[in-house]
Amino acid sequence: MPEQSEREFSLKYKHQLIKQIDAVLPQTQCRQCGFSGCEPYASAIVEGRADINQCPPGNSTVIEKIAALLGIQAKPLNTEHGYPKPRSVAVIDENLCIGCTFCIRSCPVDAIVGAAKQMHTVISRECTGCELCLDPCPMDCIQMVPDVSQLDAVKSQQNEYDDKVDRARRRYQFRLQRLSQEKKQTPEIVDGMKAATSENRVETVKIRKRIVVQAALERAASIRAQSTEGNLKSRSTAS
C-alpha cells in the first residue's frame, strides 16, 4: 500500500509538473522542438526525453522559467531547433487560393476557415505563427506578416498576449478532441494533424505540376489564338 501511495503521488506530481511547464510555453504548437505540440514537449521534458532549450519561440525567457520549475541551471537555446524571431501571423492571398484545404488540415489550432474549392481565410486573432501551413500550400499563396497585436515587452499588452496563449492552448486541445471523435465516427478519415507529412507533400507536388501544365496549355492556346487572329487580320488587309 505505501508503494502504491508513493506511485500515485509521483504520477500526480509528474502531471502537475507537465501542466506547469506547458503553462510557460508559448503555445505556438510549431513542432520546432521536435514534438507534436507544446504539451507533448512538456511531457518529454518531465520524462527526460527532451532538454529545456528546444523552443525557439520561447527563447531564453521560457528556458529560464522551465529551469526554475525544475530547479536546474538555465542554458542557451539549442539553435538546431531554430532561431527566435518576431511573432508573425499567416495571410492567404485569396486571389491565388484554389481551395485545396491542405492549410486547413495543417493548422494545429483550427485558425484557418474555408471549404474545398473555395477561398480560405486565416483568423489572424487565433493564428499562432507556427508556419505549418506554408509547406503544404501548392500555390505558395500564404505569407507570414508581423503580428502587430503582439508587443510582449509592453506591459499594457501582456494581458492580451496571455489571453491569446490561453486560447491557443484551448484550441489545440479542442482540435485533438475533435479529430479523435471524427476518427471514432469515421475510421477512414484523414488525420488533420498529418497534413504536412510526406503523403500530402507528394500530393502537393502533383497539384503544383498540374497547375504548371495547365498554365502552360493556357498560354499556348492564347498564343495560338493571337496568331490565328493576326493571320486573319493580315488576310483581310491583303484582300
C-alpha positions as CSV (number, residue, x, y, z in Angstrom):
1,M,0.0,0.0,0.0
2,P,2.7,2.6,0.8
3,E,4.4,1.8,-2.5
4,Q,1.1,2.4,-4.3
5,S,0.5,5.7,-2.5
6,E,4.1,6.8,-3.4
7,R,3.5,5.8,-7.0
8,E,0.2,7.7,-7.1
9,F,1.9,10.8,-5.6
10,S,4.7,10.5,-8.1
11,L,2.2,10.4,-11.0
12,K,0.2,13.3,-9.6
13,Y,3.4,15.4,-9.2
14,K,4.5,14.4,-12.7
15,H,1.2,15.5,-14.1
16,Q,1.3,18.8,-12.2
17,L,4.8,19.5,-13.4
18,I,3.8,18.9,-17.0
19,K,1.0,21.3,-16.7
20,Q,3.3,23.9,-15.1
21,I,5.8,23.6,-17.9
22,D,3.1,23.7,-20.6
23,A,1.8,26.9,-18.9
24,V,5.0,28.7,-19.6
25,L,5.4,27.5,-23.2
26,P,4.3,30.0,-26.0
27,Q,1.6,27.6,-27.4
28,T,2.6,28.2,-31.0
29,Q,2.3,24.4,-31.5
30,C,5.0,24.8,-34.1
31,R,6.8,21.5,-33.6
32,Q,10.3,23.1,-33.8
33,C,11.1,21.4,-30.6
34,G,10.7,18.0,-32.3
35,F,7.3,17.1,-30.7
36,S,3.7,17.5,-32.0
37,G,2.8,20.4,-29.7
38,C,3.7,22.3,-26.6
39,E,2.2,19.8,-24.1
40,P,3.9,16.8,-25.6
41,Y,7.1,18.7,-25.4
42,A,6.4,19.5,-21.7
43,S,5.8,15.8,-21.1
44,A,9.0,14.9,-22.8
45,I,11.0,17.3,-20.6
46,V,9.5,15.8,-17.4
47,E,10.2,12.3,-18.7
48,G,13.8,13.1,-19.6
49,R,13.2,12.7,-23.3
50,A,13.9,16.3,-24.2
51,D,16.0,19.2,-23.0
52,I,14.7,22.5,-21.7
53,N,16.2,24.6,-24.5
54,Q,14.4,23.3,-27.6
55,C,11.8,26.1,-28.0
56,P,12.9,28.8,-30.4
57,P,9.7,30.9,-30.0
58,G,10.1,30.9,-26.2
59,N,13.8,31.5,-26.3
60,S,15.7,32.4,-23.1
61,T,12.6,33.6,-21.3
62,V,10.9,30.2,-21.5
63,I,14.1,28.3,-20.9
64,E,14.7,30.3,-17.6
65,K,11.1,29.6,-16.4
66,I,11.4,25.9,-17.1
67,A,14.7,25.7,-15.4
68,A,13.2,27.4,-12.3
69,L,10.4,24.9,-12.2
70,L,12.8,22.0,-12.4
71,G,15.3,23.6,-10.0
72,I,18.2,23.4,-12.5
73,Q,20.5,25.7,-14.3
74,A,19.2,27.5,-17.4
75,K,21.1,27.1,-20.7
76,P,21.3,28.8,-24.1
77,L,18.8,28.0,-26.8
78,N,19.7,24.9,-28.9
79,T,19.7,26.6,-32.3
80,E,19.5,23.2,-34.0
81,H,15.8,23.6,-33.5
82,G,15.7,27.1,-35.0
83,Y,16.2,30.7,-34.1
84,P,13.9,33.1,-32.3
85,K,12.2,35.7,-34.5
86,P,9.4,38.3,-34.1
87,R,5.9,36.8,-33.8
88,S,4.0,36.6,-37.1
89,V,0.7,35.5,-38.5
90,A,-0.2,33.8,-41.8
91,V,-2.1,35.7,-44.5
92,I,-3.6,33.9,-47.6
93,D,-3.6,35.6,-51.0
94,E,-7.3,34.9,-51.8
95,N,-6.7,35.6,-55.5
96,L,-4.3,32.7,-55.7
97,C,-6.0,30.3,-53.3
98,I,-7.5,27.2,-55.1
99,G,-9.3,25.8,-52.0
100,C,-7.3,22.6,-51.7
101,T,-7.8,22.6,-47.8
102,F,-4.2,21.5,-47.2
103,C,-3.5,24.5,-45.0
104,I,-6.8,23.9,-43.0
105,R,-5.7,20.4,-42.2
106,S,-2.2,21.6,-41.2
107,C,-3.3,24.3,-38.8
108,P,-2.8,22.9,-35.2
109,V,-5.3,25.4,-33.7
110,D,-8.0,25.5,-36.4
111,A,-7.3,29.1,-37.3
112,I,-8.0,28.7,-41.0
113,V,-11.5,28.6,-42.3
114,G,-12.8,27.6,-45.7
115,A,-14.1,24.7,-47.7
116,A,-12.9,22.6,-50.6
117,K,-12.6,24.6,-53.9
118,Q,-13.5,27.8,-52.0
119,M,-11.3,30.6,-50.7
120,H,-9.6,30.0,-47.4
121,T,-9.0,32.8,-44.8
122,V,-6.8,32.9,-41.7
123,I,-8.3,34.1,-38.4
124,S,-5.5,36.4,-37.5
125,R,-6.6,36.7,-33.9
126,E,-6.1,33.0,-33.4
127,C,-3.1,32.3,-35.6
128,T,0.0,31.3,-33.6
129,G,2.5,31.9,-36.3
130,C,3.6,28.2,-36.4
131,E,4.2,28.3,-40.2
132,L,2.9,24.7,-40.6
133,C,0.6,25.9,-43.3
134,L,3.3,27.2,-45.6
135,D,4.8,23.9,-46.9
136,P,1.6,22.1,-47.8
137,C,0.3,25.0,-49.9
138,P,0.6,24.1,-53.6
139,M,0.2,27.7,-54.7
140,D,2.7,29.3,-52.4
141,C,-0.1,31.8,-51.6
142,I,0.5,32.0,-47.9
143,Q,2.8,34.6,-46.4
144,M,3.9,35.4,-42.8
145,V,3.5,39.0,-41.8
146,P,4.4,40.7,-38.5
147,D,1.8,40.2,-35.7
148,V,1.2,43.8,-34.8
149,S,-1.0,42.8,-31.9
150,Q,1.9,41.1,-30.1
151,L,4.0,43.6,-28.1
152,D,5.4,41.2,-25.5
153,A,7.7,43.8,-23.9
154,V,4.8,46.3,-23.3
155,K,3.1,45.6,-20.0
156,S,-0.2,47.1,-21.2
157,Q,-0.3,44.3,-23.9
158,Q,0.6,41.5,-21.5
159,N,-3.0,40.5,-20.6
160,E,-3.9,40.4,-24.3
161,Y,-0.9,38.2,-25.0
162,D,-1.6,35.9,-22.1
163,D,-5.2,35.6,-23.3
164,K,-4.1,34.6,-26.8
165,V,-1.7,32.0,-25.4
166,D,-4.5,30.5,-23.3
167,R,-6.9,30.5,-26.4
168,A,-4.2,28.7,-28.5
169,R,-3.9,26.0,-25.8
170,R,-7.6,25.5,-25.7
171,R,-8.0,25.5,-29.4
172,Y,-5.2,22.9,-29.7
173,Q,-6.8,20.7,-27.2
174,F,-10.2,21.1,-28.8
175,R,-8.7,20.2,-32.2
176,L,-7.2,17.0,-30.8
177,Q,-10.6,16.0,-29.2
178,R,-12.4,16.8,-32.5
179,L,-10.0,14.7,-34.6
180,S,-10.3,11.9,-32.1
181,Q,-14.1,12.0,-32.3
182,E,-14.1,12.1,-36.1
183,K,-11.8,9.1,-36.2
184,K,-14.2,7.1,-34.0
185,Q,-17.2,8.1,-36.1
186,T,-15.4,7.7,-39.4
187,P,-12.3,5.4,-39.1
188,E,-11.0,6.2,-42.5
189,I,-11.0,9.9,-42.0
190,V,-7.6,11.6,-42.9
191,D,-5.9,12.7,-39.8
192,G,-5.7,16.5,-40.0
193,M,-2.5,16.6,-37.9
194,K,-0.7,14.7,-40.7
195,A,-1.5,17.2,-43.4
196,A,2.2,18.1,-43.8
197,T,3.5,14.6,-44.0
198,S,5.2,13.0,-47.0
199,E,1.9,11.8,-48.4
200,N,0.5,15.3,-48.5
201,R,3.7,16.7,-49.8
202,V,3.6,14.2,-52.7
203,E,0.0,15.4,-53.4
204,T,1.1,19.0,-53.2
205,V,3.8,18.4,-55.8
206,K,1.3,16.7,-58.0
207,I,-1.1,19.7,-57.8
208,R,1.7,22.1,-58.5
209,K,2.7,20.1,-61.6
210,R,-0.9,20.1,-62.8
211,I,-1.1,23.9,-62.2
212,V,2.1,24.5,-64.2
213,V,1.0,22.2,-67.0
214,Q,-2.5,23.8,-67.1
215,A,-0.9,27.3,-67.2
216,A,1.4,26.3,-70.0
217,L,-1.5,24.9,-72.0
218,E,-3.5,28.1,-71.5
219,R,-0.5,30.2,-72.6
220,A,-0.1,28.0,-75.7
221,A,-3.8,28.3,-76.5
222,S,-3.6,32.1,-76.0
223,I,-0.6,32.3,-78.3
224,R,-2.3,30.2,-81.0
225,A,-5.4,32.3,-80.7
226,Q,-3.5,35.5,-81.1
227,S,-1.5,34.0,-84.0
228,T,-4.7,32.9,-85.8
229,E,-6.3,36.3,-85.2
230,G,-3.2,38.0,-86.6
231,N,-3.3,35.8,-89.7
232,L,-7.0,36.6,-90.3
233,K,-6.3,40.3,-90.0
234,S,-3.4,40.1,-92.4
235,R,-5.5,38.2,-95.0
236,S,-8.3,40.7,-94.5
237,T,-5.9,43.6,-95.1
238,A,-4.4,41.9,-98.1
239,S,-7.8,41.4,-99.7
